[in-house]
Amino acid sequence: METHTRRPKRLVRLLVATLGGLSLAVGITGAAHAEPTPAELEAQIDKKWNEVEPIIEQHNQLKGELKANLAKQAQLKNQIDPLQAQVDTALLRVSAFSVLQYKTGRVSSFNALMTTGSPDTFAEQLVMLNMLAKDEAAGIKDVLDSKKVLDEQKKPSTS
């Protein structure tokens, strides 16, 4: 009879030891975590997408604006370049004339009168001086007009 009473006690001790070891192992490693369900994963993805989508849209909008601004800049450059060349050429002409005037002395009707020997030559020189003066005045006016147009064309690109 002793063997029968010992067996259940032994079994109980073995069962208690096993359960104790098992509870100790679970306590050390922590509680088991279940994997997220597909619905939970989809909810997490939707949440992150809702956070990122406005940033993507803003990026695409800015990218489009940049492309439009670069095209506008190229168009304005194509309009401004010929005007700039025209102004530069006109400024060179006026500069060359100014240098010539400085080196040779100021041309005036008084100088024309003093250097001529006859009234006919004086009249011809006055007409020629008048034509030169009108031509240079027109050249200077063209320079100023071209410069004004150029400045007006450049305004939109600087603001």
C-alpha positions in Angstrom: 0.0 0.0 0.0 2.8 2.3 0.5 3.6 2.3 -3.2 0.2 3.5 -4.1 0.3 6.4 -1.8 3.8 7.4 -2.8 2.9 7.5 -6.5 0.3 10.2 -6.3 2.5 12.2 -4.1 5.4 11.8 -6.5 3.1 12.7 -9.4 1.8 15.8 -7.5 5.4 16.9 -6.7 6.4 16.4 -10.4 3.3 18.3 -11.5 4.0 21.2 -9.1 7.6 21.3 -10.1 6.7 21.4 -13.8 4.1 24.1 -13.3 6.5 26.1 -11.1 9.3 25.8 -13.8 6.8 26.7 -16.5 5.5 29.8 -14.6 9.1 30.8 -13.8 10.0 30.5 -17.5 7.0 32.5 -18.6 7.8 35.1 -15.9 11.3 35.6 -17.1 10.6 35.8 -20.8 7.5 37.8 -20.4 4.1 37.3 -21.7 3.8 36.0 -25.2 2.8 38.6 -27.8 0.4 37.8 -30.5 1.3 39.0 -34.0 -0.9 41.9 -35.3 -3.8 40.9 -37.4 -4.0 41.9 -41.0 -6.7 44.4 -40.1 -4.5 46.0 -37.4 -1.6 46.1 -40.0 -3.9 47.7 -42.5 -5.1 50.3 -39.9 -1.4 51.1 -39.1 -0.6 51.6 -42.8 -3.6 53.8 -43.3 -2.7 55.9 -40.4 0.9 56.4 -41.7 -0.4 57.1 -45.2 -2.7 59.8 -43.9 0.3 61.4 -42.2 2.6 61.2 -45.3 0.1 62.0 -48.1 -0.2 65.8 -47.5 3.6 66.0 -47.5 3.8 64.2 -50.8 1.1 66.4 -52.3 3.0 69.5 -51.1 6.2 68.2 -52.6 4.5 67.5 -56.0 2.9 71.0 -55.9 6.3 72.7 -55.2 7.9 70.6 -57.9 5.3 71.8 -60.4 5.8 75.4 -59.4 9.6 75.1 -59.7 9.2 73.7 -63.2 6.8 76.5 -64.2 9.2 79.1 -62.7 12.2 77.7 -64.6 10.2 77.8 -67.9 9.2 81.4 -67.2 12.8 82.3 -66.3 14.0 80.8 -69.6 11.3 82.7 -71.5 12.2 86.0 -69.8 15.9 85.4 -70.5 15.2 84.9 -74.2 13.3 88.2 -74.2 15.9 90.1 -72.2 19.1 88.8 -74.0 18.5 90.7 -77.3 17.6 93.9 -75.4 20.7 93.6 -73.3 22.8 93.2 -76.5 21.1 96.2 -78.0 21.8 98.3 -74.9 25.4 97.1 -74.8 25.9 98.0 -78.5 24.3 101.4 -78.1 26.4 102.2 -74.9 29.6 101.2 -76.9 28.6 103.6 -79.7 28.0 106.5 -77.2 31.1 105.7 -75.3 33.2 105.7 -78.5 31.7 109.0 -79.5 32.4 110.5 -76.1 36.0 109.3 -76.2 36.4 110.8 -79.7 34.9 114.1 -78.5 37.3 114.2 -75.5 40.4 113.4 -77.6 39.7 115.8 -80.5 38.0 118.6 -78.6 34.4 119.6 -78.4 32.9 120.1 -81.9 30.8 123.3 -81.9 29.4 125.8 -84.3 32.0 128.3 -83.0 34.8 125.9 -83.9 33.2 125.5 -87.3 33.1 129.2 -87.8 36.7 129.7 -86.7 38.1 126.9 -89.0 36.3 127.8 -92.2 37.4 130.4 -94.6 34.2 130.9 -96.4 30.5 131.4 -95.5 29.5 128.5 -97.8 31.9 126.1 -96.0 30.6 127.4 -92.7 27.0 126.7 -93.6 27.9 123.2 -94.8 29.7 122.5 -91.6 26.8 123.8 -89.5 24.4 121.5 -91.4 26.8 118.6 -91.0 27.2 119.4 -87.2 23.5 119.6 -86.9 23.0 116.2 -88.5 25.7 114.7 -86.3 24.2 116.2 -83.2 20.7 114.9 -84.2 22.2 111.4 -85.0 24.0 111.2 -81.7 21.0 112.6 -79.8 18.8 109.9 -81.4 21.5 107.3 -80.6 21.5 108.4 -76.9 17.7 108.4 -76.9 17.7 104.9 -78.3 20.1 103.8 -75.6 18.0 105.3 -72.9 14.8 103.8 -74.4 16.4 100.3 -74.8 17.7 100.5 -71.2 14.3 101.4 -70.0 12.7 98.5 -71.8 15.4 96.2 -70.5 14.8 97.4 -66.9 11.1 96.8 -67.3 11.6 93.3 -68.7 13.9 92.5 -65.8 11.5 93.7 -63.1 9.3 90.5 -63.0 12.3 88.2 -62.6 13.7 90.1 -59.6 10.5 90.3 -57.6 
